[in-house]
Amino acid sequence: MKDFNFYAPTRVVFGRESEAKLPELIRQYGGTKVLIHYGGGSARRYGLLDRVEQMLHEADIDFVELGGVVPNPLLSKVKEGIGLCCREDVDFILAVGGGSVIDSSKAIAYGVPYEGDVWDFWDGKAVPQASLPVGVILTIPAAGSEMSSSTVITQDEGMLKRGFNSDICRCKFAIMNPERTYTLPPYQTAAGATDIMMHTMERYFSKYEDATLTDAIAEALLRTVKDAVFVVLKNPEDYRNRANIMWASSLSHNDLTECGTEKDFAVHKLEHELSGLFGVTHGAGLAAIWGSWARYVMDKHLNRFVQFAVNVMGVTNDFSDPRATALRGIEAIERFFQQIGMPTSIPALIGRKATDQEIETLVAKCSRGGKMNIGAMEILKPADMTAIYRLANA
């Protein structure tokens, strides 16, 4: 079991009418002028932005707004937000939305006190020393950014998508009302559930196989989400299962399921380039690549894949042939993805096969020009990345 340092400072306010706590939370963390940051029209259309504005008006908390965050949030919007905050003397950022809005908010928070180009942090040229405080009203459970140290941004030029981690900008609070997820479209619900599961699987598939309690937590989370997503796809207003998915979003990416293990995140890095190049939904891209990664690395880690097959996917253990058991576990989760409308290959994801040139581009970006390997349980070099992309492209 690997030594670990678990840090999860975000205050979670969970349940019906949890938004009512917003003004006192903003004041608690020093906010006097707020940037309300959001995505498209759904937050306005379903009345959440109107309620937020009303609460802040009644509490005499000044605010400005910036919408327009897109999936795979763009650096250009981040820089627009930095400029707005500097001009308006904003001292607190409120993200209203899902992972893309939260990541854009965190990036703005890094950029306001920084005198250089905020992309320096994602380019490895600088480390942030300060940030504005960020709070969130979560409406899309998926990315887990509400409790994680991670921020993923896409540079407009070349659509270069990169992640950056720092505890400095973990959200101060996360308001989670499962009722706010009732209106999510089925595809977004399924993609979000996939992302949640993948955040845990990226930690579960580890060379450390003796973190028994952490494994049990991870397995329970995976089974819970797997079962809950079927229910909410049939009944979108099932509060109990919406709540389970929403809470799992945070627990899957606040490092709880990493305690005593070591995260791999090769699949996430491979997928970042897919969604950066093709503009696809992140959760769908993860489903499209995971099975190929699993088949490529499983022979060196059969015990872990057998445990996953039996404890998560309910596969009967064939003790005489562990490889067959492992393969049945991979096939079982691919069937699950297909049942909830997720793709399990690149052609199913983008509607065609990727070209050889596109695969070369994906590998070049993922390996930063051949200079970087990825993964932890299994280290992947550029040749390995190429092989996995080609498997997924078959």
N, C-alpha and C positions, 0 to 999 in steps of 0.2 A: 504494500500500500504506500503510495507516494505521499510525502509530507505535503501539507497544503496550508494556505492562508485564505480563509473564506471571509469576504467582505461584501455585504449587501446593505448599503445604507439607505436605500430608498424607502420612504414611508408609503405603505399601501393603504388606500382607503377604498374598501371593496363593498359593493352591494347596491341595492336600489336606492335612488336619490343620493348617491354618494357625491354627486356634483355640488350639492349644497354646501359642502365643506370648502369649496374653492377659495373664497375671499380670505378666510382665516389662514389657510395654508399659504397663500401668496404672501400675506403679511408676516407669517411666522418665519419665512425664509427671505425677508427683507425686500420684497417687491413693492415698489411705489409707482412705477410705470412699466406696463407689460406689453410685450409683443405677442399678439395672438397669431400663431402660425398654423396654417391648415392647408388642406389639399384642394380637392375639387369642390363640387357644389353640394355633396351629400350632407356635410355638417350643417350647412345653411338650410338645405331642403327639409331636413328632419327636425329642425328647430333647436339643435344643440348650440349653434353659435349665437342665436338670439338669446338663449337663456344665459350663456356665459356673459354676453355683453350687458344684459340686464343686471346680473349679480354684481358685476364690477362697477356699473354705474351706481347702484344702490349702496355699494361699499365705499364710494368715492375713490376708487382706484383707477387711475388714468390708463389708457391703452391705445395702441395702434395695431393695425392688422396687416398681415401679408399672407395671401393665399397663393394657390397655383403650384403647390408641390406635386410632382408627378412620381409614379413608381420609378424606382432606381433614381433617387433624387439627385438633381443636377447642381454642380458647383456654381453655375451662373445664378441660380436662385439663392444659394447660400450667400454669395457676394452681394446680391441685392438686399438680403436681410441684414447683413453686416452694415451696409451703408445706411439703411433705414434706422437701425438701432443707434448708430453713432449720431445721426442727425437729431433724433428724437430723445436722446438721453435715456434710452430704455435700460432698466436694471434687472429685468426678469423676463424669461421667455416661457410662454405657455404653448405647448404643442397640443393641438386638438386633432387627433387622427390615429394613424397606425405607425408602423415602423419607418416608412419613408419620411413622414412629417417629423417624427421624433429625431431621426438621424439628421435631417436638415436643421432642426432646432439646435441640436448639440453642436453641429458644425458652425452655426452662426454664433453660438455662445463661446466657442473657442476663438472665433475670429475677431470679435469685438475688442478684446483687450490686447490683441496681437498686432504688432506694427508691420509685419511682413505679409506675404501671401498665405492665406489660410491653407492652401493646398500643400504647403511645406510639411504639414503634419502627416498627410497621407503619402507624401513623397519621401518621407524619412529624413528630411533636412532639418527638422526642428521638433522639439517636444514642448507641448503647452505647459505653461506655468500658472495659468489662471483661466477662468471662464466665468461667464454669467451663470447664475442659477437657472435651472430648467425644471419645469413641472409638466405633467402630461395628463390629459383626459383621454384615455385609451378608447378607441372605437373599433380597432381591427386587431384582434389577437393573432399574432403570427411571429413577428420578428423578435419579440422579447426585448426590444431596445429600451422599454420602460424601466427595466431593472438591470440592464447589462452595461458593461463598460465600452461596448462596441458602437462604432459609427461608420456606416458605409455610404460613400458618396461617389458619384460618377462625374468625371471630368468631361465637359461637353465635347471638346476637341478630341476626336478619336474614340469617344465613348469608353474611356478607361475607368473601370469600376474598381475601387479599392476600399478596404476596411482599415480602420484605425481604432486602437483600444487605449483608453486612459480612464482611471478612476476619478479624475478631476471633474469630469462632466457627467457622472452618474446622476440621474434625475433625483431631485429632492423629494418629490412625491409623485405617486401614480394613482389617479382616480379611476376606478374600474367599476362600471355599471354594466353588467351583462345584458341588460335590456337594450343598450345602445348597439348591440351586435345583431339584433333581430332582423334588421333590414339588409344585412350583408348578402350579396348575390351568392348562389351556390358555388360557383367556381372560386370566388374569393374565400369563401368559408373553407373549401377543400384545400386550396393552396395554402391557406394559413395553418390549417391543421398539419399539413405536410411539413411546413417550415418548423413548427413547434416540435414535431417528432424528430426532425433532422437535427435540431440543436441538441437534443438529448443523445441521439445516436452518434453524433460526432464526438461525444465524450464517452459514451458507452463502449464504443469500439476502440479499445485502448490496450496497450501492451501490459498494463497493470491489471491483473485478473483477480486480485485479492481484496478489492474494496467491496466487501459483501453487502454492507448496508447501503452504500451509494448505488450499487447495482440494483438492489431491490427497489429503491426509490425510483430509479430510472425506468425499470421494467413496469412498475405500477403506473407511472406517468404515461408511458407509451401505450399500455393497454387501455387506460382510461380515455385518452384522446381518440384512439382507434375506434373504441365503442361509441364515444359521444358524437363523433362526426356523422355517423350514420343516422343517429336520432335527429340531429338538428337539420340535416339535409331534407328529412321528411317533415319535420315540425320545427320551423325556424324560431318559434317563440317558446321553445322548451327551456325554461330558465335554468334548471339544474344542469343540463348538459352544456348550455352556453357558458354557464359559470365555471364548470370544470375546464372547458377549453380555454377560457380567459385566464384562469389562474395558472394553468399549465404553461401558457405562453410566457409568463414571468419566471416560473420555476425552471423552465427548460433552458433559460439563458442568463440566469443570475449566478451561475457557477455552482449551484448546489449539486447538480449531477456530475460535477467535475471533481468533487472533493475526494482525494485519494487516487484519482486517475490522471490521465493527461489527454487533453482534447487533441483531436486529429485535424479536423476541419479541411481536409483535402477536398472533399466533395463540395464544400462551400466555395472554396477558391476556384475549383473547376467551373462551378456554376456561375460565379460572378462574371466570368468572361462570356458565358452563354447569354446571360441577361444583358450584359453590356453591349455585346455585338448585335444581338437579335431583338432586344427590347422585350423579352418575354417575362412573364411573372416568375418571381424568384422561387416560390414554392414548387411551381410546375417544373422549373429547370432542375431543381434538386431531385425530384422524382424521376426525371428523364435520365439522370447521370448516375444515380446511386447504385442501381443494380449492376452496371458495368464495372464501377469501382469495386463493388463487393466481390464479384466473380474474379476480378484481377488479383485481389490481395488475399482471398480467403484461405488458400492452401497453406499459408504460413501462420494462420491464426484460426485454425479450425475450432478450437475450444470455444472461442468467443462467439463465433458464428453459430455453433451448435447451441450454446446457451441462449442466444437471441432467438433462434428458431423455436426452441422448446418453451422458454419462459415468456416470450412476448407474442410469438405468432401461433403458439399452440400446436406445433408440429410434434408428432410422436417420435421419440428418439430411437433411431436405429443404431444401437450400440455397436453392431458389427460393421457399420459403414458410416462413420461420422461425416464424411464428405457429402454423402447423399442427404443426410439430415440438414447439413448447412445449406445445401442447394435448395432443398424444399423450403427452408426459411426465407431465402432470397426470393424464390418464386411466389411464396405466400404474400410477402409485402408488396411485390409488384402487382399481384392480383388485387390487393387492397387498394393500391393507388388507382388502378384502372376502374375499380368499382365506384370510386368517388370522383371519377372524371379527370384524373391526372395522367399525363403521358409517361411512358417508361422507356422512351428512346428519343434521340434528337429528331428524327423524321416526324414522330408523333407530336413533338413540341413545336416545330417550326413549319410543318407541312411539307417538308421535302428533306432530302439528304443534304448535309453540309458539304460544300466543295472541299477538295484537298487544300486549296488556298485558305479557306475559312478555318479549317482545322489547324493549319500552320499559324494563322493569326491568333487563334485561341491559345495555342501552346506558347507562342511568343509573349503574349500578354501575361499569361498565368505564371510563366517562369521569369518574367521581366528580362526578356531577351536572352534566355538560356542561362541566366546568372543565379537563379533561385530554385531550390527544391521546395516541395510542399509535403505536408503530412507529418505524422508523429508515430502512430502505430506501425505504419509502413511508409518509409521515405520514398517519394515519387520524384524522379528526375524527368527532364523534358521528354525523353523517349517513353517513359511510363505514361505521362500525360497524353502523349500522342496515341498510345495504344488504347487507353481508356476512352478517349474521344471517339476513336474508330470503332471500338466495340459498341458504344452507344449510338453510333451512326449507321449500324448495320440494318 
